[in-house]
């Protein structure tokens, strides 16, 4: 390392990182809308409830939310707060991270509107 490349006493050495390319997913047919997060989370909530053979009433009571509100969550009609999502998840025997992970996995498996690409094409540099 030459004296010009050596960092000064109060400077950190910069190591360039290259962005990791995501695995390509199939393209979504033209005109088809990208799903909303609330729709995906609602599908997961409903799927978990039905897999456990539980009723809306049972889960709503366990989560301490109204049955109509839980129904709206499952249908993607309402944007739930993190507290409500956690309560619904716990009523189904899941943690909030479990619910969000299931929703993310489902969302990642759906076709994308366009091919995946890094939004930033330059170098990423982090200081230590």
C-alpha positions as CSV (number, residue, x, y, z in Angstrom):
1,X,0.0,0.0,0.0
2,X,1.6,3.3,-1.0
3,X,1.5,6.4,1.2
4,X,-1.2,7.9,-1.0
5,X,-3.5,5.0,-0.4
6,X,-2.9,4.8,3.3
7,X,-5.8,6.4,5.3
8,X,-4.9,9.2,7.6
9,X,-5.2,8.6,11.4
10,X,-8.8,9.9,11.5
11,X,-10.0,8.2,8.3
12,X,-11.3,4.7,7.8
13,X,-10.2,2.4,5.0
14,X,-13.1,2.0,2.5
15,X,-13.8,-1.5,1.1
16,X,-16.1,-1.5,-2.0
17,X,-19.0,-4.0,-2.0
18,X,-20.8,-5.2,-5.0
19,X,-24.6,-5.6,-4.9
20,X,-25.8,-9.2,-5.0
21,X,-28.2,-10.0,-7.9
22,X,-31.5,-11.5,-7.0
23,X,-32.6,-14.7,-8.6
24,X,-35.0,-13.9,-11.5
25,X,-38.7,-14.6,-11.0
26,X,-41.2,-15.1,-13.8
27,X,-42.7,-12.0,-15.3
28,X,-46.3,-11.1,-14.5
29,X,-48.7,-10.9,-17.5
30,X,-49.2,-7.4,-18.8
31,X,-52.0,-5.5,-17.1
32,X,-51.9,-7.7,-14.0
33,X,-51.5,-5.5,-10.8
34,X,-48.8,-6.2,-8.3
35,X,-50.4,-7.6,-5.1
36,X,-50.7,-5.3,-2.1
37,X,-49.0,-6.2,1.2
38,X,-52.3,-6.2,3.0
39,X,-53.8,-8.7,0.5
40,X,-50.8,-11.1,1.0
41,X,-50.9,-10.8,4.8
42,X,-54.7,-11.3,4.7
43,X,-54.3,-14.5,2.6
44,X,-51.7,-15.8,5.1
45,X,-54.0,-15.1,8.0
46,X,-57.0,-16.8,6.3
47,X,-54.8,-19.7,5.2
48,X,-53.5,-20.3,8.7
49,X,-57.0,-20.0,10.2
50,X,-58.5,-22.5,7.8
51,X,-55.5,-24.9,8.1
52,X,-56.3,-25.0,11.9
53,X,-60.0,-25.5,11.1
54,X,-60.9,-22.4,13.2
55,X,-63.7,-19.9,12.8
56,X,-63.5,-16.2,12.4
57,X,-65.3,-15.8,15.7
58,X,-62.8,-18.1,17.5
59,X,-59.7,-16.3,16.2
60,X,-61.2,-12.8,16.6
61,X,-62.0,-13.5,20.3
62,X,-58.6,-14.9,20.9
63,X,-57.0,-11.8,19.3
64,X,-59.4,-9.5,21.0
65,X,-60.5,-7.8,17.8
66,X,-63.9,-7.7,16.2
67,X,-65.0,-10.5,13.9
68,X,-65.9,-8.1,11.0
69,X,-62.5,-6.4,11.4
70,X,-60.7,-9.8,11.2
71,X,-62.7,-10.6,8.1
72,X,-61.7,-7.3,6.5
73,X,-58.1,-8.0,7.3
74,X,-58.3,-11.5,5.7
75,X,-59.8,-10.0,2.6
76,X,-57.2,-7.3,2.3
77,X,-59.7,-4.5,2.9
78,X,-57.9,-3.0,5.9
79,X,-54.3,-1.9,6.7
80,X,-53.7,-3.4,10.1
81,X,-51.3,-1.9,12.7
82,X,-48.4,-4.0,13.9
83,X,-50.3,-4.5,17.2
84,X,-53.3,-5.9,15.5
85,X,-51.2,-8.1,13.2
86,X,-49.3,-9.4,16.3
87,X,-52.6,-10.1,18.1
88,X,-54.0,-12.0,15.1
89,X,-50.7,-13.9,14.6
90,X,-50.6,-14.9,18.3
91,X,-54.2,-16.0,18.2
92,X,-53.1,-18.4,15.5
93,X,-50.1,-19.6,17.4
94,X,-47.7,-17.6,15.4
95,X,-45.3,-14.8,16.3
96,X,-45.4,-11.5,14.3
97,X,-42.0,-12.5,12.6
98,X,-43.6,-15.8,11.6
99,X,-46.6,-14.1,10.0
100,X,-44.4,-11.6,8.2
101,X,-42.0,-14.3,7.0
102,X,-44.9,-16.3,5.6
103,X,-46.2,-13.3,3.8
104,X,-42.8,-12.4,2.4
105,X,-42.2,-15.9,1.2
106,X,-45.6,-15.9,-0.6
107,X,-45.0,-12.5,-2.1
108,X,-41.5,-13.4,-3.3
109,X,-42.9,-16.4,-5.1
110,X,-45.3,-14.3,-7.1
111,X,-44.4,-13.2,-10.7
112,X,-42.9,-9.7,-10.9
113,X,-44.0,-6.9,-13.1
114,X,-40.6,-6.6,-14.7
115,X,-37.3,-8.5,-14.4
116,X,-35.4,-8.0,-11.1
117,X,-32.5,-5.6,-11.3
118,X,-30.5,-3.7,-8.8
119,X,-31.8,-0.1,-8.4
120,X,-28.3,1.2,-7.8
121,X,-25.7,0.3,-10.4
122,X,-22.6,2.0,-8.8
123,X,-20.3,0.8,-6.0
124,X,-21.5,0.6,-2.4
125,X,-18.8,1.7,0.0
126,X,-19.0,1.2,3.8
127,X,-16.6,2.7,6.3
128,X,-15.4,0.6,9.2
